[in-house]
Amino acid sequence: ISEILANAMEHGLDNKVLVSALVFPNNIAIRFSNKISKNSTASSNFSQKMDRSFGLTMVANILEEENISIATFTGGDTYMLEIRIPREKFLNENNKLF
């Protein structure tokens, strides 16, 4: 989380990061979004972004080992990083999904 937040603070226009969560049938998506310059060259293709961003590459590699995916998107003046976590990672003590 600290690497994601540090990346957003370094590359964003302000010191704000919006964090949201969405529940899907097979996974939970955690989204981190921040404002970027409309002239930004930020790529929505994560593989291209990873080539320039060792920090996000490290995060993606660590999460991939746990079957957790990561993707980035840009739209207008917003850059978003999304982490998709399989719902089975959220089992409670009775082995039931929340």
HELIX and SHEET records of a PDB file:
HELIX    1   1 SER A    2  HIS A   11  1                                  10    
HELIX    2   2 PHE A   46  ARG A   52  1                                   7    
HELIX    3   3 PHE A   54  GLU A   64  1                                  11    
HELIX    4   4 ARG A   87  PHE A   90  5                                   4    
SHEET    1   A 4 LEU A  18  VAL A  23  0                                        
SHEET    2   A 4 ASN A  27  LYS A  35 -1                                        
SHEET    3   A 4 THR A  78  PRO A  86 -1                                        
SHEET    4   A 4 SER A  69  GLY A  75 -1                                        
END                                                                             
